[in-house]
Amino acid sequence: MRVMEEVKFRPMPLICECGFIPVRLKAVGFTSEYELVIHWRCPACGKLVYAVKSLADCCRECPENEGSLEAALLNACPGSEASDAAFLRRLGIKFPEE
């Protein structure tokens, strides 16, 4: 786990069915199905609440990086950039700048 002083992030709204927001979280974790889980007890109605979001949805909601998505993918696996980019394009995947 990294600890950083300043991180660019997009807040994830948390709210109970009754309309109240959590005062304190009980736990944050992951399921075996690759989902983020945030757990708390609602201060208003007392229900145990589990906010569950797939990691794919989390990735889609991440703020934009300073660089492009293509650059991030290419830097993740140096040496295979051209073939990886070509493969993704053949699948119909377009990068934001295209």
C-alpha positions in Angstrom: 0.0 0.0 0.0 1.3 3.5 -0.9 0.9 6.4 1.4 0.9 9.7 -0.4 0.5 13.3 0.7 -1.7 14.5 -2.1 -3.7 12.3 -4.4 -6.0 13.2 -7.2 -9.3 11.3 -6.7 -13.0 11.4 -7.4 -15.1 10.9 -4.2 -17.5 8.0 -4.2 -20.9 9.0 -2.8 -22.0 6.8 0.0 -25.6 6.9 1.2 -28.1 4.6 3.0 -31.5 3.8 1.5 -33.0 6.1 4.2 -30.9 9.0 2.8 -28.2 9.4 5.5 -24.5 9.3 4.9 -22.1 7.3 7.0 -20.4 8.9 10.0 -17.8 6.2 10.3 -16.9 3.2 8.1 -16.7 -0.3 9.7 -14.6 -1.8 6.9 -13.3 -1.4 3.3 -12.3 -4.5 1.3 -12.7 -6.7 -1.8 -14.8 -9.7 -2.7 -13.7 -12.8 -4.5 -15.6 -11.5 -7.6 -13.3 -8.4 -7.8 -15.7 -5.9 -6.2 -14.9 -3.1 -3.8 -17.0 -3.2 -0.6 -17.5 -0.4 1.8 -19.4 -1.4 5.0 -21.0 0.8 7.7 -23.9 1.1 10.1 -26.3 3.9 9.2 -26.5 6.5 12.0 -30.1 7.3 11.3 -31.9 3.9 10.8 -29.3 1.5 12.3 -29.1 -0.7 9.2 -25.9 -2.4 8.2 -25.0 -1.1 4.8 -22.7 -2.7 2.2 -21.9 -0.5 -0.8 -20.5 -2.8 -3.5 -19.0 -1.7 -6.8 -17.1 -3.8 -9.4 -13.5 -2.9 -9.9 -14.3 -2.4 -13.6 -16.8 0.3 -12.6 -14.2 1.8 -10.2 -11.6 2.0 -13.1 -14.1 3.7 -15.4 -14.8 6.3 -12.8 -11.2 7.1 -12.1 -10.1 10.7 -12.8 -8.0 11.3 -16.0 -4.3 10.9 -15.6 -1.9 13.6 -16.8 -0.9 11.3 -19.7 -3.0 9.3 -22.1 -4.5 5.8 -21.5 -2.4 4.5 -24.3 0.8 5.8 -22.6 -0.2 4.2 -19.3 -0.8 0.9 -21.0 2.4 1.0 -22.9 4.5 1.9 -19.8 3.0 -1.0 -17.9 4.7 -3.6 -20.1 7.7 -2.1 -21.8 8.9 -3.8 -24.9 5.6 -4.9 -26.2 4.0 -1.5 -26.8 3.6 -1.7 -30.6 2.2 -5.2 -30.7 -0.2 -4.6 -27.7 -1.5 -1.3 -29.2 -2.1 -3.0 -32.6 -3.8 -6.0 -30.9 -6.2 -3.6 -29.0 -7.0 -1.7 -32.2 -7.8 -5.0 -34.0 -10.3 -5.7 -31.3 -12.0 -2.3 -32.0 -10.6 -0.6 -28.9 -9.8 3.1 -29.5 -7.7 5.3 -27.3 -9.1 8.7 -26.2 -6.9 10.7 -28.6 -8.1 8.7 -31.6 
